[in-house]
Amino acid sequence: MQQELAALKANGIWSFQALPPRKKLIGCKWVYKIKFKFDGTVKCYKAILVARGYNQVEGLDYHETFAHVVKLVTIRLLLVIVLS
C-alpha cells in the first residue's frame, strides 16, 4: 500500500485543492486483490485506492461526466481511410 501511495505521489496523480463552499468531501477506500499464476501460486498483491462516488448527487455535486472511449474498430477504419 505504501508503494502505491508513493507511486501516485511521484506521478503527480493528484494535487491538494481547497474545498468549494457548500460542497462535501468525497471519501475513498482501499480495494485489495491477489493475482494468481496459472498453477495457483500467488503472482502479486494489488492495492487500489478508489473514490466513494456513490455519495454524490447529480446536479449538486457534479453536472456531467465524460470518459474518452474509442473502439478498436473505429481506429482501424480511420487508419484504412488515411492510408488509402
Backbone torsions as a table, in degrees:
resi	resn	phi	psi	omega
1	MET	NA	-38.8	178.7
2	GLN	-65.4	-35.5	177.6
3	GLN	-65.5	-40.6	178.9
4	GLU	-63.6	-44.5	177.5
5	LEU	-62.6	-41.3	178.6
6	ALA	-64.3	-39.4	178.8
7	ALA	-66.9	-41.6	177.9
8	LEU	-62.7	-41.1	179.7
9	LYS	-68.5	-43.0	-178.5
10	ALA	-65.6	-33.8	-178.8
11	ASN	-85.5	-0.9	178.6
12	GLY	66.3	37.6	-177.3
13	ILE	-65.4	-37.2	-179.2
14	TRP	-134.1	165.4	173.5
15	SER	-141.3	150.7	-179.6
16	PHE	-79.7	133.7	-179.9
17	GLN	-131.4	155.0	175.7
18	ALA	-73.4	141.3	179.5
19	LEU	-75.5	126.0	178.9
20	PRO	-61.9	156.4	179.9
21	PRO	-60.8	143.6	177.4
22	ARG	60.9	24.7	175.5
23	LYS	-114.1	145.2	179.9
24	LYS	-102.9	152.2	-178.3
25	LEU	-77.0	138.5	177.3
26	ILE	-93.0	131.0	179.2
27	GLY	-80.1	177.5	177.2
28	CYS	-144.6	165.5	177.8
29	LYS	-148.5	160.3	178.2
30	TRP	-94.9	134.9	174.6
31	VAL	-114.1	125.0	-177.0
32	TYR	-107.7	138.5	177.3
33	LYS	-136.3	150.5	173.8
34	ILE	-115.8	122.3	177.8
35	LYS	-93.5	135.4	-177.7
36	PHE	-114.3	150.9	172.2
37	LYS	-80.4	174.8	-179.8
38	PHE	-63.2	-31.0	-178.1
39	ASP	-84.9	1.6	175.9
40	GLY	95.9	-4.2	177.6
41	THR	-80.6	158.3	-178.1
42	VAL	-72.7	125.5	177.1
43	LYS	-87.0	-51.6	178.4
44	CYS	-164.4	164.9	175.3
45	TYR	-107.0	135.9	-179.0
46	LYS	-117.8	140.2	174.3
47	ALA	-130.2	123.8	-177.0
48	ILE	-124.0	130.6	176.6
49	LEU	-91.7	119.6	-177.8
50	VAL	-121.9	148.9	178.8
51	ALA	-82.9	146.3	175.9
52	ARG	-91.5	73.2	-176.1
53	GLY	-75.1	-8.7	-178.7
54	TYR	-69.6	-9.1	177.1
55	ASN	-85.1	-7.6	-176.8
56	GLN	-81.9	152.8	177.2
57	VAL	-117.5	124.7	-179.8
58	GLU	-63.9	135.7	-177.9
59	GLY	91.4	-24.9	178.8
60	LEU	-103.3	-52.1	-178.9
61	ASP	-93.3	-27.0	177.5
62	TYR	-151.9	161.3	-177.4
63	HIS	-110.4	-37.7	178.5
64	GLU	-155.6	157.5	175.2
65	THR	-123.8	150.3	-179.1
66	PHE	-150.8	134.1	176.0
67	ALA	-133.7	132.7	178.0
68	HIS	-71.9	118.4	178.1
69	VAL	-132.4	124.0	179.6
70	VAL	-127.0	130.9	177.0
71	LYS	-82.1	149.0	179.4
72	LEU	-61.8	-34.1	179.2
73	VAL	-62.2	-39.2	179.1
74	THR	-64.9	-42.7	178.7
75	ILE	-64.0	-42.2	179.5
76	ARG	-63.1	-41.3	179.5
77	LEU	-62.1	-45.1	178.3
78	LEU	-62.7	-39.8	178.4
79	LEU	-65.3	-39.3	178.3
80	VAL	-64.2	-42.3	179.7
81	ILE	-65.2	-43.5	-178.4
82	VAL	-67.3	-40.4	-175.0
83	LEU	-82.1	-14.2	-179.4
84	SER	-95.4	NA	NA
